[in-house]
């Protein structure tokens, strides 16, 4: 079975303009998210930002948090803490698996 780029939620397929239109936000807001390291999309060979579906989800989360009054610095920290929790959960799951099957 052939996997196409749009099957991969991490494939950088969408331009700033497309994402801004999809989410009804200004392109400048997306650029600020990148500048503040909140959502860092991939870059095309020409240097243009390219968003994956996963990153678009992150942008949606950032929009919601900004709507609740969070600053971009606070949103970045929330995302960092969420990633740390996911990493720790994965580590815990690995440790539990090792204890169940120590071979």
Helices and strands as residue ranges (DSSP letters): G 5-7, E 14-15, H 16-23, H 27-35, E 42-43, E 49-51, H 53-67, H 72-100
